[in-house]
Amino acid sequence: MAVSGDAGTSLKTGASGSGTYYREEQLHYLRMNRSIRAASNLSASHQATEFELPGGRSVSYRSKWSQWDQARNHVTSESVEESYRYASRIERDGMIALDRNGTSMAVNSRFEGLRHAGYLQATRPDGRGHSQTLQELTSDYAGSFSVKERLGTAFSNRSTAITAVKHYDQPHLTIYQRGERDRTNENNLNYTISILNDGNRSLGPVHVTDVFPAGTRFYDASTRPTEELDPESGQANWTFAHLPAGEDITIYLRVMRYVVLDGPVNRVFVEAGCDGRWISANNSTSSNFNWLGCTPQGACNAGDFGWSPPDWGFDLSQDICGSCAYSVPPEDGG
């Protein structure tokens, strides 16, 4: 089958469960510019439901609620999604907008169960239909929460940052990172890495490993790596003794390119101790430097370079990294 015409937008929604369910929705769709805007409010509560059958028989349903919304914008190569599972109750107001300028989702919800939200931006498909991930961000909740969340280009100036993250009722870590090209030297790439303890316990020690993009090597960082680096090393390691609940670690990292590759990917892996066991998190960011603009340089204090690490939604004390300024390590490694 041959499909003609430009790429468009799509929105899918669905629900299942037992109990009471109410959803009101306003949907605006314009075929001319392929835009979709949907605003909805939802109320669902779980309870067993029994149906009488002929012959004195009956059947009962006890499934908790599942609810999902999935939106794809093929014009801008973006997608956004939100889902609830095993939910005893859901109270939600939300908006999803898709058009040629971008994709956005805003949600205000109160629920008891599991919730997942995600945003993905990719490159335009090549001649073979292949694409690469530029930015990917997810958030997951398990328990009873009130959440206000925004995802998408309209809310983050294409940085895809969650602007309000709430506590988990269990030990948990969230990683955010962003890559920028250094304005002072196009051979250098700068990364801001923020690690948030958004769980309910203090963590420690916290081990952070950054695996540099292919074709790069370490140049400097706001916090000196715990282990001495070999000049040819492909990664750096840091250890922090303690990370209280609701606080973050921010590392400013600069690497030098010796081979220029498209779409460099920086990977971050974190392990943190908690009550005799370990929890882990990881994050990968592929940067498209054709559209990433401002860049940290010189002193890396908030506001100096046009953007800051994300607003996690907590009253944060000073970052654990202490000094947020780049310094070139001595050649002897001392």
N, C-alpha and C positions, 0 to 999 in steps of 0.2 A: 504494500500500500504506500502510495506517495502522498506526503503531506506538504502543502504549499503554504506560503505566508511566513511572517516573522514570528519569532518566539514570543510567547505570551506569559500569562500568570495563571495560577490555579490555587484553589482553596478547598480543603477537605476537612470535614468535621464528623464526629460520631460519638456515640455513648452507649453504654449498656450497664445494667444493674437492676437491683430489686429495691423497691421503696417508692419514694416520691421524687419527681423530676420536673423542673420547670426551666424553660429557656426562652428568652425573648431576644430577637436579633433584628438588626437593621443592616441590610446588605445593599451596597451601591456598586454597580458594575457598568463600566463604560467600555464597549467593544472598540471604539475608535482609538483610544490610547492604551487599551489593555490594562486598565486600572481596576483594582478591587479594594473596597473599604468595607470592613465588617465590624460593627459594634454590637456587643452582646452582654447580657447578664444571665447568670445561671444560678440555680439553687437546687441541690440534690441532697437527700438524706437516705440512709440505708435502713431498711427493715425487711423482715421476712414477708413474703407475699404468697398467699395461698389461693388457689383456684379450685372451685368445685367442678367435678366431672360427673358424667352420667354414671348411674349404678352405685352412687354413694362413695365414689372414689374422689380423691383430691390430689393435687400436685402443688408443691411449694418450691419457691425460688428464694435463695438466700445470698445471691452473689452481691458483693460490694460493688460500688460504682467505678466504672472506667469512663474517662472522657478524654478526647484528643482533638487537637486542631493542628493541621499541617498546611503550610503555605509555601509555594514555590514561585520565584520570580525568575523566569528564564531570560528576561531582558537584561537583568543585571547580574545573573548567575548567583543568586542568593536564595536561601531558604530559612524559614523559622518555624519552630514547632513548640507545642506545649501539650503535656499529657498528665493525667491523674490515673492512678491504679489503686485497687484495694482501698478505696476511700469510703469512710463512714459518713462523711459530710463534705460538701463543696459549696462555698458561696463565692462567686466570681463575677467580676466586671472586667471586660477586656475589649481591646481594639486591635485589629490587624489591618495594615495598609500596604498595598503593593502597586507600584507604578514604575514608569521608566526611570524615575529619579532615585529609587531605592525601595527598601523593605523595612518595616518597623512593626513591633508588637509591644503593647503596654498592657499590663495585667495588675489587678488588685484583687487578691484572693485570700480566703480563709478556708482552711481545709484540715482534715485529719486523714492521713494516708500517705501515699507516695506521689511525689510530683517531679516531673522532669521538664526542663526547658532547654532549647538549644538554638544557636544561630550558626549558619555556615555561609561563607563567601568563597567562591572559586573563580578561577580564570575562565575566560570564554573557551568553549570547546574548540579544539583544533580540527584540522581536516578529517581526522580519524574519529572525532567525537570524544577525544580524551581531554580532561581538564585537571588542574592542580588546585589543591586547597590553599587559599590565601589566609583566611582566618576562620577559626572554629572555637566556639565557646559554649559550654554547657553548665547547667546548675541542677542539682538534685537535692531533694528534701525527703526525709522520712520521719513522720511524727505529726504533731499538731502545730500549725504555723499560720501566721498572717504575713503575707508576702506582697511587696510592691516591686515590680520588676519591669525594666525596659530593655529591649533588645533591638538591634538593627541600625542601619546607617543613619536614620533620621535623628537618633538619640545620641549617637556617639561620634559623629563626624568621621565615620568610616573606621573607627577604632574598635567597634563592637565590644564595648565594655558594659558589664552589668553595673548599674548605678546604685543598687541597694541590695545587699546580701545579708540575710538573716542567719542567726545561729542554727546549727544542727543540734539535736538533743543527743548527740553521740560524738566521740572524737572525730574530727574531720579537718582536712586541709583543702584550700582552693589556691590555684596558681594562676596568675595573670602575667603575661609578658607582651612586650611590643618591641619591634625592631625598626631602626631608622638608619639611614645613611648619614655618615658624619659630614657636615658641611665643610669642615676645615680640611678634610682629606678624604677623597672619594674612595680610597682603598680601605677605609675603616668602616666597620658597622657597629652601631651602638644598640644595646639591648637593656631595657628596664624590666627587671624580674621582681614581682611582688608575690609573697607567699603569706596567706592569711590563715590564722587559726580561727576558723569559724565554727568550731565545735564547742563542747561544754567542758573540756578539760585542758589544763596546761600541758604542754608537750615539751619533751626534751630527752636526750639531745636531738637536734634537728640536723640531718645531713642533706646537703644540697649538691647535686651534680649537674653541671651544664655541659652538654655535648655540643661543641661548636659546629657551625655549618661546614660542609665539605669545602675545602679550599681556603680555610681560614686558620689562624692561630691566635693565641691569647696576646693581647696588647696591654690592657690594664683594667682595673676594676675599683669601685669605691671601697670594697672590703677585700683585703688581700686573701687569696685562697689559703686554706689551712695547710695544704700540702704544696711543697715546692714544685713548680712546673718545669718539665723538660721543654726546651724550645720547640720540639716537634709534637708536643702533646696535643691531643684532640679534645681534651676536656679539662675542666677545673672543678675542684671540690671545696666546699665550705662546711664547717661544723659550728652550730650555734648551741650554746648550753641550754637555753630556756626560751620558750615562746608561750607566753600566757594566752589564755582564751581572749579573743577579741582584738589581739594585736597582730602586727605583721612584720615581716622582714622584707626589706627592699635592697636589691643589689643592682648597681649600674655597671654593666659589663661592656668593654670595647674589644673587638677582635679585628685583626688585620687580614685583608684578603691578599693571597698570593696567586690565586687562580679565580678568575671571574666566572661565576656560574649563575644561571638564571634561577630565581626563586630560592635563595638560600634558606635552609631550614635549621632553626635553633631548637634544641630539645632540653627540657629541664626535668629532672627526676628528684623527688624529695621523699625521704623516710624520716619519721619522727617517732620517738619512744613515748609510750603511754601505758603506765601500770604494768610494766613487764612485757608488753607486746609492741609491735610496730604497725603504724599505719603509713600508707604511701599515696603519692599522687604524682602525675606527670602531665606535661604540657608541651606541645610542639607548635611552633609558629613559622609559617612560610611567608616571607615578605615580598611584596611586589613594589619595588622602589620607584616605579613609574608614577605612583600616586601618593606614596607616603611622603609627607612634607617635612614638618619641623623636626629637629633633632637635638638631643642633649649634647652640649659641648661645654667645655670649661667647667665651672661650678654647677653641679647638678642639683640645685635647689628648686622646689616647686615654684612654678611661674616663670622661671628663667628662660624656658625654651618652648613656651606655648602650650604645654600639656603636662599633666601630673599623673602619677599612679592612680588607680581607680579609687573612687569614693566607696569604701566598703560598707558604709552605713554604721560604722562604729565611731566612738570618740577615741581616736588613736593618739597614743603618746608618740614621742619622736621615734623614728625608725631605728631598729636595733643596729642597723649598719653604722650608726654614729656619724661618721664623716661621709658626706655625699658629694665628694669632689674627686675627679680623676687624678691619679698621680702615676707617673711612669716608674715602674719598679727599677731599682738599681740593677745594673748589668750583672753584678756578682750574685744577685738573688738575696742579698742580705737585707 
